[in-house]
C-alpha cells in the first residue's frame, strides 16, 4: 500500500521514534553510537532520518525512516544513505 507523503503529527513522530529506538537498540543507524534523547545540542542527539531524502521524494512512511545521531544526520548531506552507511562503516574512503 502506498503511504501518503504528509507531514507527521507529534504523536506519530513519538510513536515512530519509540518503534525505531527499540528496533535499533537506541543506536545510530550509521555509526552505531548510542544516541541521547532530550539533548538536542549533543552531537549524538537522536534525530529522525529519511533514508530517501524528502528532497528526493522520500516519504514519511516508517519504511523510509531510521534514527541517526545528529552528527551523522548533518554529515550525510546529499549522499545516498546506503553509500553513507558504507562510508561510516569504514568500508569506503571517499
Ligand atoms: Zn551516528
PDB file of the backbone (N, CA, C, O) and the ligand in Angstrom, with CONECT records:
HET     ZN  A 101       1
ATOM      1  N   UNK A   1       0.838  -1.191   0.000  1.00  0.00           N
ATOM      2  CA  UNK A   1       0.000   0.000   0.000  1.00  0.00           C
ATOM      3  C   UNK A   1       0.878   1.248   0.000  1.00  0.00           C
ATOM      4  O   UNK A   1       1.853   1.314   0.748  1.00  0.00           O
ATOM      5  N   UNK A   2       0.560   2.195  -0.793  1.00  0.00           N
ATOM      6  CA  UNK A   2       1.298   3.459  -0.831  1.00  0.00           C
ATOM      7  C   UNK A   2       1.012   4.256   0.436  1.00  0.00           C
ATOM      8  O   UNK A   2      -0.128   4.325   0.897  1.00  0.00           O
ATOM      9  N   UNK A   3       2.048   4.846   0.983  1.00  0.00           N
ATOM     10  CA  UNK A   3       1.843   5.685   2.147  1.00  0.00           C
ATOM     11  C   UNK A   3       1.840   7.138   1.688  1.00  0.00           C
ATOM     12  O   UNK A   3       2.723   7.571   0.947  1.00  0.00           O
ATOM     13  N   UNK A   4       0.865   7.863   2.125  1.00  0.00           N
ATOM     14  CA  UNK A   4       0.752   9.263   1.721  1.00  0.00           C
ATOM     15  C   UNK A   4       1.927  10.060   2.278  1.00  0.00           C
ATOM     16  O   UNK A   4       2.345   9.860   3.419  1.00  0.00           O
ATOM     17  N   UNK A   5       2.438  10.944   1.476  1.00  0.00           N
ATOM     18  CA  UNK A   5       3.563  11.763   1.909  1.00  0.00           C
ATOM     19  C   UNK A   5       3.054  13.036   2.569  1.00  0.00           C
ATOM     20  O   UNK A   5       3.082  14.119   1.986  1.00  0.00           O
ATOM     21  N   UNK A   6       2.594  12.873   3.793  1.00  0.00           N
ATOM     22  CA  UNK A   6       2.078  14.017   4.545  1.00  0.00           C
ATOM     23  C   UNK A   6       2.931  14.214   5.790  1.00  0.00           C
ATOM     24  O   UNK A   6       3.565  13.279   6.280  1.00  0.00           O
ATOM     25  N   UNK A   7       2.936  15.429   6.288  1.00  0.00           N
ATOM     26  CA  UNK A   7       3.716  15.738   7.489  1.00  0.00           C
ATOM     27  C   UNK A   7       3.179  14.921   8.667  1.00  0.00           C
ATOM     28  O   UNK A   7       1.971  14.732   8.811  1.00  0.00           O
ATOM     29  N   UNK A   8       4.087  14.450   9.490  1.00  0.00           N
ATOM     30  CA  UNK A   8       3.695  13.654  10.645  1.00  0.00           C
ATOM     31  C   UNK A   8       3.310  14.552  11.806  1.00  0.00           C
ATOM     32  O   UNK A   8       3.882  15.625  11.999  1.00  0.00           O
ATOM     33  N   UNK A   9       2.333  14.097  12.575  1.00  0.00           N
ATOM     34  CA  UNK A   9       1.991  14.822  13.796  1.00  0.00           C
ATOM     35  C   UNK A   9       3.026  14.462  14.864  1.00  0.00           C
ATOM     36  O   UNK A   9       3.761  13.484  14.729  1.00  0.00           O
ATOM     37  N   UNK A  10       3.067  15.256  15.907  1.00  0.00           N
ATOM     38  CA  UNK A  10       3.999  14.986  17.008  1.00  0.00           C
ATOM     39  C   UNK A  10       3.754  13.599  17.594  1.00  0.00           C
ATOM     40  O   UNK A  10       4.690  12.876  17.933  1.00  0.00           O
ATOM     41  N   UNK A  11       2.487  13.249  17.703  1.00  0.00           N
ATOM     42  CA  UNK A  11       2.117  11.939  18.260  1.00  0.00           C
ATOM     43  C   UNK A  11       2.656  10.806  17.374  1.00  0.00           C
ATOM     44  O   UNK A  11       3.187   9.815  17.875  1.00  0.00           O
ATOM     45  N   UNK A  12       2.513  10.966  16.063  1.00  0.00           N
ATOM     46  CA  UNK A  12       3.016   9.950  15.135  1.00  0.00           C
ATOM     47  C   UNK A  12       4.539   9.854  15.212  1.00  0.00           C
ATOM     48  O   UNK A  12       5.104   8.760  15.202  1.00  0.00           O
ATOM     49  N   UNK A  13       5.190  11.008  15.288  1.00  0.00           N
ATOM     50  CA  UNK A  13       6.657  11.020  15.377  1.00  0.00           C
ATOM     51  C   UNK A  13       7.123  10.301  16.634  1.00  0.00           C
ATOM     52  O   UNK A  13       8.079   9.527  16.589  1.00  0.00           O
ATOM     53  N   UNK A  14       6.454  10.552  17.757  1.00  0.00           N
ATOM     54  CA  UNK A  14       6.821   9.903  19.017  1.00  0.00           C
ATOM     55  C   UNK A  14       6.661   8.392  18.913  1.00  0.00           C
ATOM     56  O   UNK A  14       7.496   7.624  19.389  1.00  0.00           O
ATOM     57  N   UNK A  15       5.570   7.989  18.280  1.00  0.00           N
ATOM     58  CA  UNK A  15       5.309   6.561  18.120  1.00  0.00           C
ATOM     59  C   UNK A  15       6.377   5.911  17.232  1.00  0.00           C
ATOM     60  O   UNK A  15       6.880   4.830  17.541  1.00  0.00           O
ATOM     61  N   UNK A  16       6.712   6.578  16.135  1.00  0.00           N
ATOM     62  CA  UNK A  16       7.741   6.069  15.223  1.00  0.00           C
ATOM     63  C   UNK A  16       9.099   6.011  15.921  1.00  0.00           C
ATOM     64  O   UNK A  16       9.832   5.029  15.802  1.00  0.00           O
ATOM     65  N   UNK A  17       9.419   7.074  16.648  1.00  0.00           N
ATOM     66  CA  UNK A  17      10.676   7.092  17.399  1.00  0.00           C
ATOM     67  C   UNK A  17      10.784   5.899  18.337  1.00  0.00           C
ATOM     68  O   UNK A  17      11.827   5.249  18.407  1.00  0.00           O
ATOM     69  N   UNK A  18       9.701   5.614  19.062  1.00  0.00           N
ATOM     70  CA  UNK A  18       9.725   4.500  20.014  1.00  0.00           C
ATOM     71  C   UNK A  18       9.965   3.180  19.292  1.00  0.00           C
ATOM     72  O   UNK A  18      10.762   2.353  19.735  1.00  0.00           O
ATOM     73  N   UNK A  19       9.274   2.996  18.189  1.00  0.00           N
ATOM     74  CA  UNK A  19       9.425   1.739  17.441  1.00  0.00           C
ATOM     75  C   UNK A  19      10.842   1.588  16.898  1.00  0.00           C
ATOM     76  O   UNK A  19      11.450   0.523  17.007  1.00  0.00           O
ATOM     77  N   UNK A  20      11.358   2.662  16.313  1.00  0.00           N
ATOM     78  CA  UNK A  20      12.695   2.604  15.731  1.00  0.00           C
ATOM     79  C   UNK A  20      13.763   2.459  16.814  1.00  0.00           C
ATOM     80  O   UNK A  20      14.748   1.744  16.627  1.00  0.00           O
ATOM     81  N   UNK A  21      13.568   3.133  17.942  1.00  0.00           N
ATOM     82  CA  UNK A  21      14.529   3.081  19.041  1.00  0.00           C
ATOM     83  C   UNK A  21      14.661   1.643  19.536  1.00  0.00           C
ATOM     84  O   UNK A  21      15.769   1.162  19.776  1.00  0.00           O
ATOM     85  N   UNK A  22      13.538   0.970  19.685  1.00  0.00           N
ATOM     86  CA  UNK A  22      13.563  -0.423  20.121  1.00  0.00           C
ATOM     87  C   UNK A  22      14.252  -1.288  19.073  1.00  0.00           C
ATOM     88  O   UNK A  22      15.105  -2.113  19.398  1.00  0.00           O
ATOM     89  N   UNK A  23      13.873  -1.091  17.819  1.00  0.00           N
ATOM     90  CA  UNK A  23      14.423  -1.868  16.708  1.00  0.00           C
ATOM     91  C   UNK A  23      15.938  -1.689  16.588  1.00  0.00           C
ATOM     92  O   UNK A  23      16.653  -2.644  16.285  1.00  0.00           O
ATOM     93  N   UNK A  24      16.425  -0.477  16.824  1.00  0.00           N
ATOM     94  CA  UNK A  24      17.849  -0.171  16.651  1.00  0.00           C
ATOM     95  C   UNK A  24      18.621  -0.214  17.978  1.00  0.00           C
ATOM     96  O   UNK A  24      19.793   0.160  18.028  1.00  0.00           O
ATOM     97  N   UNK A  25      17.963  -0.669  19.047  1.00  0.00           N
ATOM     98  CA  UNK A  25      18.593  -0.695  20.371  1.00  0.00           C
ATOM     99  C   UNK A  25      19.160   0.667  20.769  1.00  0.00           C
ATOM    100  O   UNK A  25      20.167   0.756  21.472  1.00  0.00           O
ATOM    101  N   UNK A  26      18.497   1.721  20.305  1.00  0.00           N
ATOM    102  CA  UNK A  26      18.919   3.067  20.696  1.00  0.00           C
ATOM    103  C   UNK A  26      20.191   3.545  20.018  1.00  0.00           C
ATOM    104  O   UNK A  26      20.746   4.579  20.391  1.00  0.00           O
ATOM    105  N   UNK A  27      20.662   2.785  19.008  1.00  0.00           N
ATOM    106  CA  UNK A  27      21.926   3.156  18.362  1.00  0.00           C
ATOM    107  C   UNK A  27      21.706   3.814  17.003  1.00  0.00           C
ATOM    108  O   UNK A  27      20.735   3.528  16.303  1.00  0.00           O
ATOM    109  N   UNK A  28      22.620   4.687  16.657  1.00  0.00           N
ATOM    110  CA  UNK A  28      22.571   5.379  15.370  1.00  0.00           C
ATOM    111  C   UNK A  28      22.653   4.366  14.226  1.00  0.00           C
ATOM    112  O   UNK A  28      23.441   3.422  14.281  1.00  0.00           O
ATOM    113  N   UNK A  29      21.834   4.569  13.190  1.00  0.00           N
ATOM    114  CA  UNK A  29      21.808   3.621  12.077  1.00  0.00           C
ATOM    115  C   UNK A  29      23.083   3.697  11.231  1.00  0.00           C
ATOM    116  O   UNK A  29      23.327   2.811  10.411  1.00  0.00           O
ATOM    117  N   UNK A  30      23.881   4.719  11.413  1.00  0.00           N
ATOM    118  CA  UNK A  30      25.113   4.861  10.626  1.00  0.00           C
ATOM    119  C   UNK A  30      26.367   4.504  11.414  1.00  0.00           C
ATOM    120  O   UNK A  30      27.162   3.674  10.973  1.00  0.00           O
ATOM    121  N   UNK A  31      26.548   5.131  12.589  1.00  0.00           N
ATOM    122  CA  UNK A  31      27.819   4.950  13.301  1.00  0.00           C
ATOM    123  C   UNK A  31      27.714   3.996  14.482  1.00  0.00           C
ATOM    124  O   UNK A  31      28.736   3.593  15.038  1.00  0.00           O
ATOM    125  N   UNK A  32      26.489   3.626  14.879  1.00  0.00           N
ATOM    126  CA  UNK A  32      26.330   2.664  15.965  1.00  0.00           C
ATOM    127  C   UNK A  32      26.453   3.275  17.352  1.00  0.00           C
ATOM    128  O   UNK A  32      26.367   2.570  18.357  1.00  0.00           O
ATOM    129  N   UNK A  33      26.653   4.573  17.404  1.00  0.00           N
ATOM    130  CA  UNK A  33      26.756   5.263  18.695  1.00  0.00           C
ATOM    131  C   UNK A  33      25.399   5.262  19.399  1.00  0.00           C
ATOM    132  O   UNK A  33      24.366   5.459  18.759  1.00  0.00           O
ATOM    133  N   UNK A  34      25.401   5.041  20.709  1.00  0.00           N
ATOM    134  CA  UNK A  34      24.156   5.144  21.468  1.00  0.00           C
ATOM    135  C   UNK A  34      23.728   6.608  21.473  1.00  0.00           C
ATOM    136  O   UNK A  34      24.501   7.496  21.831  1.00  0.00           O
ATOM    137  N   UNK A  35      22.488   6.839  21.070  1.00  0.00           N
ATOM    138  CA  UNK A  35      22.011   8.217  20.925  1.00  0.00           C
ATOM    139  C   UNK A  35      21.409   8.742  22.219  1.00  0.00           C
ATOM    140  O   UNK A  35      20.918   7.983  23.054  1.00  0.00           O
ATOM    141  N   UNK A  36      21.463  10.059  22.361  1.00  0.00           N
ATOM    142  CA  UNK A  36      20.878  10.736  23.514  1.00  0.00           C
ATOM    143  C   UNK A  36      19.492  11.221  23.121  1.00  0.00           C
ATOM    144  O   UNK A  36      19.273  11.719  22.017  1.00  0.00           O
ATOM    145  N   UNK A  37      18.577  11.064  24.040  1.00  0.00           N
ATOM    146  CA  UNK A  37      17.257  11.635  23.800  1.00  0.00           C
ATOM    147  C   UNK A  37      17.096  12.832  24.721  1.00  0.00           C
ATOM    148  O   UNK A  37      17.601  12.837  25.844  1.00  0.00           O
ATOM    149  N   UNK A  38      16.399  13.832  24.244  1.00  0.00           N
ATOM    150  CA  UNK A  38      16.132  15.008  25.053  1.00  0.00           C
ATOM    151  C   UNK A  38      17.328  15.926  25.199  1.00  0.00           C
ATOM    152  O   UNK A  38      17.289  16.867  25.992  1.00  0.00           O
ATOM    153  N   UNK A  39      18.398  15.670  24.444  1.00  0.00           N
ATOM    154  CA  UNK A  39      19.566  16.551  24.484  1.00  0.00           C
ATOM    155  C   UNK A  39      19.885  16.968  23.062  1.00  0.00           C
ATOM    156  O   UNK A  39      20.792  16.429  22.428  1.00  0.00           O
ATOM    157  N   UNK A  40      19.130  17.929  22.577  1.00  0.00           N
ATOM    158  CA  UNK A  40      19.231  18.304  21.179  1.00  0.00           C
ATOM    159  C   UNK A  40      20.581  18.900  20.811  1.00  0.00           C
ATOM    160  O   UNK A  40      20.978  18.853  19.646  1.00  0.00           O
ATOM    161  N   UNK A  41      21.288  19.456  21.779  1.00  0.00           N
ATOM    162  CA  UNK A  41      22.579  20.080  21.479  1.00  0.00           C
ATOM    163  C   UNK A  41      23.710  19.076  21.339  1.00  0.00           C
ATOM    164  O   UNK A  41      24.779  19.416  20.832  1.00  0.00           O
ATOM    165  N   UNK A  42      23.490  17.844  21.781  1.00  0.00           N
ATOM    166  CA  UNK A  42      24.548  16.842  21.733  1.00  0.00           C
ATOM    167  C   UNK A  42      24.790  16.357  20.309  1.00  0.00           C
ATOM    168  O   UNK A  42      23.836  16.224  19.543  1.00  0.00           O
ATOM    169  N   UNK A  43      26.044  16.088  19.932  1.00  0.00           N
ATOM    170  CA  UNK A  43      26.297  15.524  18.595  1.00  0.00           C
ATOM    171  C   UNK A  43      25.635  14.152  18.438  1.00  0.00           C
ATOM    172  O   UNK A  43      25.391  13.699  17.320  1.00  0.00           O
ATOM    173  N   UNK A  44      25.349  13.499  19.559  1.00  0.00           N
ATOM    174  CA  UNK A  44      24.703  12.186  19.491  1.00  0.00           C
ATOM    175  C   UNK A  44      23.226  12.257  19.823  1.00  0.00           C
ATOM    176  O   UNK A  44      22.618  11.255  20.200  1.00  0.00           O
ATOM    177  N   UNK A  45      22.644  13.451  19.682  1.00  0.00           N
ATOM    178  CA  UNK A  45      21.201  13.587  19.877  1.00  0.00           C
ATOM    179  C   UNK A  45      20.473  12.756  18.834  1.00  0.00           C
ATOM    180  O   UNK A  45      20.887  12.685  17.677  1.00  0.00           O
ATOM    181  N   UNK A  46      19.390  12.134  19.256  1.00  0.00           N
ATOM    182  CA  UNK A  46      18.613  11.271  18.355  1.00  0.00           C
ATOM    183  C   UNK A  46      17.811  12.127  17.370  1.00  0.00           C
ATOM    184  O   UNK A  46      17.100  13.043  17.783  1.00  0.00           O
ATOM    185  N   UNK A  47      17.921  11.838  16.087  1.00  0.00           N
ATOM    186  CA  UNK A  47      17.134  12.527  15.065  1.00  0.00           C
ATOM    187  C   UNK A  47      16.468  11.498  14.168  1.00  0.00           C
ATOM    188  O   UNK A  47      16.950  10.376  14.014  1.00  0.00           O
ATOM    189  N   UNK A  48      15.350  11.901  13.579  1.00  0.00           N
ATOM    190  CA  UNK A  48      14.688  11.028  12.614  1.00  0.00           C
ATOM    191  C   UNK A  48      15.304  11.276  11.244  1.00  0.00           C
ATOM    192  O   UNK A  48      15.321  12.403  10.749  1.00  0.00           O
ATOM    193  N   UNK A  49      15.803  10.218  10.649  1.00  0.00           N
ATOM    194  CA  UNK A  49      16.490  10.305   9.365  1.00  0.00           C
ATOM    195  C   UNK A  49      15.588   9.745   8.260  1.00  0.00           C
ATOM    196  O   UNK A  49      15.013   8.666   8.406  1.00  0.00           O
ATOM    197  N   UNK A  50      15.473  10.481   7.166  1.00  0.00           N
ATOM    198  CA  UNK A  50      14.769   9.961   5.986  1.00  0.00           C
ATOM    199  C   UNK A  50      15.808   9.266   5.115  1.00  0.00           C
ATOM    200  O   UNK A  50      16.734   9.908   4.622  1.00  0.00           O
ATOM    201  N   UNK A  51      15.661   7.970   4.925  1.00  0.00           N
ATOM    202  CA  UNK A  51      16.659   7.224   4.151  1.00  0.00           C
ATOM    203  C   UNK A  51      16.711   7.761   2.727  1.00  0.00           C
ATOM    204  O   UNK A  51      17.771   8.148   2.233  1.00  0.00           O
ATOM    205  N   UNK A  52      15.550   7.778   2.075  1.00  0.00           N
ATOM    206  CA  UNK A  52      15.464   8.512   0.814  1.00  0.00           C
ATOM    207  C   UNK A  52      15.071   9.927   1.199  1.00  0.00           C
ATOM    208  O   UNK A  52      13.998  10.140   1.764  1.00  0.00           O
ATOM    209  N   UNK A  53      15.912  10.879   0.905  1.00  0.00           N
ATOM    210  CA  UNK A  53      15.681  12.244   1.375  1.00  0.00           C
ATOM    211  C   UNK A  53      14.352  12.789   0.873  1.00  0.00           C
ATOM    212  O   UNK A  53      13.912  12.487  -0.236  1.00  0.00           O
ATOM    213  N   UNK A  54      13.726  13.599   1.719  1.00  0.00           N
ATOM    214  CA  UNK A  54      12.456  14.202   1.307  1.00  0.00           C
ATOM    215  C   UNK A  54      12.637  15.017   0.033  1.00  0.00           C
ATOM    216  O   UNK A  54      11.746  15.077  -0.813  1.00  0.00           O
ATOM    217  N   UNK A  55      13.811  15.648  -0.091  1.00  0.00           N
ATOM    218  CA  UNK A  55      14.098  16.444  -1.289  1.00  0.00           C
ATOM    219  C   UNK A  55      14.101  15.569  -2.547  1.00  0.00           C
ATOM    220  O   UNK A  55      13.875  16.061  -3.653  1.00  0.00           O
ATOM    221  N   UNK A  56      14.359  14.269  -2.368  1.00  0.00           N
ATOM    222  CA  UNK A  56      14.365  13.331  -3.499  1.00  0.00           C
ATOM    223  C   UNK A  56      13.045  12.575  -3.605  1.00  0.00           C
ATOM    224  O   UNK A  56      12.955  11.592  -4.340  1.00  0.00           O
ATOM    225  N   UNK A  57      12.041  13.013  -2.892  1.00  0.00           N
ATOM    226  CA  UNK A  57      10.728  12.389  -2.971  1.00  0.00           C
ATOM    227  C   UNK A  57      10.479  11.315  -1.932  1.00  0.00           C
ATOM    228  O   UNK A  57       9.487  10.593  -2.021  1.00  0.00           O
ATOM    229  N   UNK A  58      11.372  11.191  -0.934  1.00  0.00           N
ATOM    230  CA  UNK A  58      11.201  10.190   0.119  1.00  0.00           C
ATOM    231  C   UNK A  58       9.992  10.500   0.981  1.00  0.00           C
ATOM    232  O   UNK A  58       9.678  11.666   1.219  1.00  0.00           O
ATOM    233  N   UNK A  59       9.316   9.467   1.447  1.00  0.00           N
ATOM    234  CA  UNK A  59       8.093   9.650   2.212  1.00  0.00           C
ATOM    235  C   UNK A  59       8.381   9.668   3.710  1.00  0.00           C
ATOM    236  O   UNK A  59       9.508   9.423   4.141  1.00  0.00           O
ATOM    237  N   UNK A  60       7.344   9.962   4.498  1.00  0.00           N
ATOM    238  CA  UNK A  60       7.419   9.900   5.948  1.00  0.00           C
ATOM    239  C   UNK A  60       6.954   8.539   6.458  1.00  0.00           C
ATOM    240  O   UNK A  60       6.715   8.379   7.655  1.00  0.00           O
ATOM    241  N   UNK A  61       6.824   7.558   5.567  1.00  0.00           N
ATOM    242  CA  UNK A  61       6.432   6.212   5.982  1.00  0.00           C
ATOM    243  C   UNK A  61       7.551   5.572   6.784  1.00  0.00           C
ATOM    244  O   UNK A  61       8.726   5.872   6.568  1.00  0.00           O
ATOM    245  N   UNK A  62       7.192   4.692   7.708  1.00  0.00           N
ATOM    246  CA  UNK A  62       8.194   4.122   8.617  1.00  0.00           C
ATOM    247  C   UNK A  62       9.281   3.347   7.862  1.00  0.00           C
ATOM    248  O   UNK A  62      10.402   3.221   8.354  1.00  0.00           O
ATOM    249  N   UNK A  63       8.963   2.833   6.689  1.00  0.00           N
ATOM    250  CA  UNK A  63       9.966   2.079   5.936  1.00  0.00           C
ATOM    251  C   UNK A  63      11.035   2.989   5.350  1.00  0.00           C
ATOM    252  O   UNK A  63      12.076   2.517   4.892  1.00  0.00           O
ATOM    253  N   UNK A  64      10.782   4.276   5.363  1.00  0.00           N
ATOM    254  CA  UNK A  64      11.784   5.226   4.866  1.00  0.00           C
ATOM    255  C   UNK A  64      12.482   5.967   6.005  1.00  0.00           C
ATOM    256  O   UNK A  64      13.262   6.891   5.773  1.00  0.00           O
ATOM    257  N   UNK A  65      12.189   5.549   7.242  1.00  0.00           N
ATOM    258  CA  UNK A  65      12.728   6.286   8.376  1.00  0.00           C
ATOM    259  C   UNK A  65      13.655   5.428   9.222  1.00  0.00           C
ATOM    260  O   UNK A  65      13.480   4.215   9.334  1.00  0.00           O
ATOM    261  N   UNK A  66      14.642   6.083   9.811  1.00  0.00           N
ATOM    262  CA  UNK A  66      15.543   5.435  10.759  1.00  0.00           C
ATOM    263  C   UNK A  66      16.000   6.520  11.726  1.00  0.00           C
ATOM    264  O   UNK A  66      15.831   7.711  11.468  1.00  0.00           O
ATOM    265  N   UNK A  67      16.582   6.087  12.843  1.00  0.00           N
ATOM    266  CA  UNK A  67      17.112   7.065  13.787  1.00  0.00           C
ATOM    267  C   UNK A  67      18.617   7.180  13.587  1.00  0.00           C
ATOM    268  O   UNK A  67      19.335   6.182  13.530  1.00  0.00           O
ATOM    269  N   UNK A  68      19.071   8.413  13.484  1.00  0.00           N
ATOM    270  CA  UNK A  68      20.504   8.668  13.328  1.00  0.00           C
ATOM    271  C   UNK A  68      20.909   9.742  14.316  1.00  0.00           C
ATOM    272  O   UNK A  68      20.095  10.581  14.701  1.00  0.00           O
ATOM    273  N   UNK A  69      22.161   9.715  14.723  1.00  0.00           N
ATOM    274  CA  UNK A  69      22.629  10.777  15.614  1.00  0.00           C
ATOM    275  C   UNK A  69      22.729  12.071  14.812  1.00  0.00           C
ATOM    276  O   UNK A  69      22.832  12.051  13.585  1.00  0.00           O
ATOM    277  N   UNK A  70      22.697  13.171  15.511  1.00  0.00           N
ATOM    278  CA  UNK A  70      22.701  14.469  14.848  1.00  0.00           C
ATOM    279  C   UNK A  70      23.942  14.636  13.981  1.00  0.00           C
ATOM    280  O   UNK A  70      23.874  15.174  12.876  1.00  0.00           O
ATOM    281  N   UNK A  71      25.060  14.175  14.490  1.00  0.00           N
ATOM    282  CA  UNK A  71      26.317  14.302  13.758  1.00  0.00           C
ATOM    283  C   UNK A  71      26.245  13.605  12.395  1.00  0.00           C
ATOM    284  O   UNK A  71      26.660  14.175  11.386  1.00  0.00           O
ATOM    285  N   UNK A  72      25.725  12.384  12.363  1.00  0.00           N
ATOM    286  CA  UNK A  72      25.604  11.646  11.095  1.00  0.00           C
ATOM    287  C   UNK A  72      24.542  12.286  10.206  1.00  0.00           C
ATOM    288  O   UNK A  72      24.733  12.435   8.999  1.00  0.00           O
ATOM    289  N   UNK A  73      23.439  12.656  10.807  1.00  0.00           N
ATOM    290  CA  UNK A  73      22.342  13.254  10.042  1.00  0.00           C
ATOM    291  C   UNK A  73      22.835  14.499   9.308  1.00  0.00           C
ATOM    292  O   UNK A  73      22.541  14.699   8.130  1.00  0.00           O
ATOM    293  N   UNK A  74      23.586  15.326  10.023  1.00  0.00           N
ATOM    294  CA  UNK A  74      24.067  16.557   9.404  1.00  0.00           C
ATOM    295  C   UNK A  74      25.238  16.300   8.463  1.00  0.00           C
ATOM    296  O   UNK A  74      25.464  17.061   7.523  1.00  0.00           O
ATOM    297  N   UNK A  75      25.974  15.240   8.716  1.00  0.00           N
ATOM    298  CA  UNK A  75      27.162  14.962   7.903  1.00  0.00           C
ATOM    299  C   UNK A  75      26.863  14.292   6.578  1.00  0.00           C
ATOM    300  O   UNK A  75      27.709  14.279   5.684  1.00  0.00           O
ATOM    301  N   UNK A  76      25.688  13.745   6.443  1.00  0.00           N
ATOM    302  CA  UNK A  76      25.360  12.973   5.250  1.00  0.00           C
ATOM    303  C   UNK A  76      25.221  13.840   4.006  1.00  0.00           C
ATOM    304  O   UNK A  76      25.590  13.431   2.905  1.00  0.00           O
ATOM    305  N   UNK A  77      24.686  15.038   4.195  1.00  0.00           N
ATOM    306  CA  UNK A  77      24.491  15.916   3.041  1.00  0.00           C
ATOM    307  C   UNK A  77      23.540  15.295   2.037  1.00  0.00           C
ATOM    308  O   UNK A  77      22.459  14.830   2.400  1.00  0.00           O
ATOM    309  N   UNK A  78      23.941  15.288   0.779  1.00  0.00           N
ATOM    310  CA  UNK A  78      23.054  14.775  -0.270  1.00  0.00           C
ATOM    311  C   UNK A  78      23.402  13.341  -0.640  1.00  0.00           C
ATOM    312  O   UNK A  78      22.882  12.814  -1.624  1.00  0.00           O
ATOM    313  N   UNK A  79      24.274  12.703   0.134  1.00  0.00           N
ATOM    314  CA  UNK A  79      24.727  11.353  -0.199  1.00  0.00           C
ATOM    315  C   UNK A  79      23.597  10.319  -0.063  1.00  0.00           C
ATOM    316  O   UNK A  79      22.747  10.430   0.820  1.00  0.00           O
ATOM    317  N   UNK A  80      23.602   9.345  -0.924  1.00  0.00           N
ATOM    318  CA  UNK A  80      22.691   8.210  -0.814  1.00  0.00           C
ATOM    319  C   UNK A  80      22.929   7.537   0.547  1.00  0.00           C
ATOM    320  O   UNK A  80      24.078   7.360   0.952  1.00  0.00           O
ATOM    321  N   UNK A  81      21.868   7.166   1.243  1.00  0.00           N
ATOM    322  CA  UNK A  81      22.022   6.656   2.620  1.00  0.00           C
ATOM    323  C   UNK A  81      22.874   5.390   2.680  1.00  0.00           C
ATOM    324  O   UNK A  81      23.631   5.191   3.630  1.00  0.00           O
ATOM    325  N   UNK A  82      22.748   4.536   1.662  1.00  0.00           N
ATOM    326  CA  UNK A  82      23.494   3.280   1.694  1.00  0.00           C
ATOM    327  C   UNK A  82      24.985   3.536   1.465  1.00  0.00           C
ATOM    328  O   UNK A  82      25.836   2.893   2.079  1.00  0.00           O
ATOM    329  N   UNK A  83      25.283   4.466   0.592  1.00  0.00           N
ATOM    330  CA  UNK A  83      26.683   4.861   0.372  1.00  0.00           C
ATOM    331  C   UNK A  83      27.245   5.455   1.662  1.00  0.00           C
ATOM    332  O   UNK A  83      28.374   5.163   2.057  1.00  0.00           O
ATOM    333  N   UNK A  84      26.441   6.286   2.306  1.00  0.00           N
ATOM    334  CA  UNK A  84      26.882   6.926   3.550  1.00  0.00           C
ATOM    335  C   UNK A  84      27.094   5.884   4.652  1.00  0.00           C
ATOM    336  O   UNK A  84      28.081   5.941   5.386  1.00  0.00           O
ATOM    337  N   UNK A  85      26.168   4.939   4.761  1.00  0.00           N
ATOM    338  CA  UNK A  85      26.292   3.887   5.772  1.00  0.00           C
ATOM    339  C   UNK A  85      27.570   3.080   5.542  1.00  0.00           C
ATOM    340  O   UNK A  85      28.266   2.727   6.494  1.00  0.00           O
ATOM    341  N   UNK A  86      27.870   2.793   4.291  1.00  0.00           N
ATOM    342  CA  UNK A  86      29.075   2.033   3.953  1.00  0.00           C
ATOM    343  C   UNK A  86      30.324   2.847   4.291  1.00  0.00           C
ATOM    344  O   UNK A  86      31.308   2.329   4.819  1.00  0.00           O
ATOM    345  N   UNK A  87      30.248   4.113   3.973  1.00  0.00           N
ATOM    346  CA  UNK A  87      31.350   5.033   4.289  1.00  0.00           C
ATOM    347  C   UNK A  87      31.581   5.094   5.794  1.00  0.00           C
ATOM    348  O   UNK A  87      32.720   5.023   6.257  1.00  0.00           O
ATOM    349  N   UNK A  88      30.493   5.227   6.559  1.00  0.00           N
ATOM    350  CA  UNK A  88      30.615   5.333   8.012  1.00  0.00           C
ATOM    351  C   UNK A  88      31.149   4.041   8.624  1.00  0.00           C
ATOM    352  O   UNK A  88      31.800   4.060   9.669  1.00  0.00           O
ATOM    353  N   UNK A  89      30.870   2.934   7.970  1.00  0.00           N
ATOM    354  CA  UNK A  89      31.357   1.652   8.463  1.00  0.00           C
ATOM    355  C   UNK A  89      32.846   1.454   8.144  1.00  0.00           C
ATOM    356  O   UNK A  89      33.445   0.453   8.537  1.00  0.00           O
ATOM    357  N   UNK A  90      33.422   2.405   7.438  1.00  0.00           N
ATOM    358  CA  UNK A  90      34.854   2.342   7.152  1.00  0.00           C
ATOM    359  C   UNK A  90      35.203   1.478   5.960  1.00  0.00           C
ATOM    360  O   UNK A  90      36.364   1.116   5.769  1.00  0.00           O
ATOM    361  N   UNK A  91      34.202   1.146   5.156  1.00  0.00           N
ATOM    362  CA  UNK A  91      34.444   0.276   4.009  1.00  0.00           C
ATOM    363  C   UNK A  91      34.692   1.058   2.722  1.00  0.00           C
ATOM    364  O   UNK A  91      34.953   0.476   1.669  1.00  0.00           O
ATOM    365  N   UNK A  92      34.607   2.368   2.821  1.00  0.00           N
ATOM    366  CA  UNK A  92      34.818   3.224   1.658  1.00  0.00           C
ATOM    367  C   UNK A  92      35.700   4.370   2.101  1.00  0.00           C
ATOM    368  O   UNK A  92      35.588   4.833   3.235  1.00  0.00           O
ATOM    369  N   UNK A  93      36.549   4.821   1.254  1.00  0.00           N
ATOM    370  CA  UNK A  93      37.262   6.070   1.572  1.00  0.00           C
ATOM    371  C   UNK A  93      36.968   7.064   0.463  1.00  0.00           C
ATOM    372  O   UNK A  93      37.504   6.984  -0.643  1.00  0.00           O
ATOM    373  N   UNK A  94      36.100   8.000   0.798  1.00  0.00           N
ATOM    374  CA  UNK A  94      35.712   8.997  -0.195  1.00  0.00           C
ATOM    375  C   UNK A  94      35.918  10.387   0.363  1.00  0.00           C
ATOM    376  O   UNK A  94      35.648  11.374  -0.322  1.00  0.00           O
TER     377      UNK A  94
HETATM  378 ZN    ZN A 101      25.798   8.436  14.012  1.00  0.00          ZN
END
